[in-house]
Amino acid sequence: MKVNYLVTVNTGINAKVAAQLVSVFNRFDEIQINVIFDSEIAEGKSILSLIGLLVSFDQTITIEAIGEKEELVFEALEKSLESHSPRVLKKVD
């Protein structure tokens, strides 16, 4: 399952944003999670890998979850995004 997100925080994906994402993704041991940007693929459970994508404000990333019940990853991500201010990602169609 793949979902596109727009980066809405001015800093882009920095260490703080990456840590927020990794804290959600690490809850799902059996699911492989990738973050894709500009044809580069990063391991979603690695802060350094996410920072290495060099994603800036107003750029779109794709989050890919592979495994059983992969939709739970996106439900947990949405809950986390809603509970933090400012919101760092916005789901796009």
N, C-alpha and C positions, 0 to 999 in steps of 0.2 A: 504494500500500500504506500502510495506517495502523495504528499500534500505540499503545496507551495505556500511559502510565507514571505511577506515583505518585512524587512528589517526597519523598525520604526523608531529606534532609539538613536540619538545623534552620534553615539560612540561606535556604532556598528557592533560587530561581535567581538567584544573585548573579553578580558579574563572574567569579569563579573557576569556578563551575559552568558559566556560559555559555561561557567560554573552552575548557573541556574539551569541551563539545558541539561548538563551532565547529571545534575542531582535528580532530575526527572527520569532521564534515560537509564540510569543505573538501577532503577527499581525493576527493570525487566531483563533479568539474566538470560532468559531463553530466546530473546528477540534481538536480532541484529539490527542496529540503527545506524544509518548513514546520513550525512548531511552533504548535499551536492550543491556546488556553486561554480559556475563558469567551467564546466566539465571536470572539475576537481572533486574527488570524493574523500570526505573525512569521516573517521570513526566517531560516531555521535557520543560515545562514552569517554572521550578523551578531550580534556580541556585544551591541551596543546594542539591537537589535530584541528579542533574547531577554530582556534585563533589563527592557525596557519592558513586558513582559507582566505584571510584578509577581506572579509565582507564588511562593507561600509553601509552607512545610512541609506535608505531608500533603494536597496538592492534586494533581489528576490533569491531565496534559497529553496531547495527542495529537501524535505525530510522524508526518508524512506525507512519503513519498518518492515522487517522480514521475519515471519514466524507466526505461530498460533496466537490468536487473539491480539493481533497487531493493532487493532483499533483502540485498544486500551492505552497504548502509548500516546495517541493523539488526544484522548479524553483527559489523561493525566496532564499532558502538556497544556491544554486549554485551561484547566483549573489553575495550574501554576501561573500561567500568563495573566489570568484574570486577577490573581491575588497580589501581583506585584505592580508597583507604580514607579516609573512609567512602564507601560506595556512595551515589551521589546520586539515582539513579532505580531504580525496581523495576517490571518489566513486569507489567501487570495485564490480566486477561481482560475 
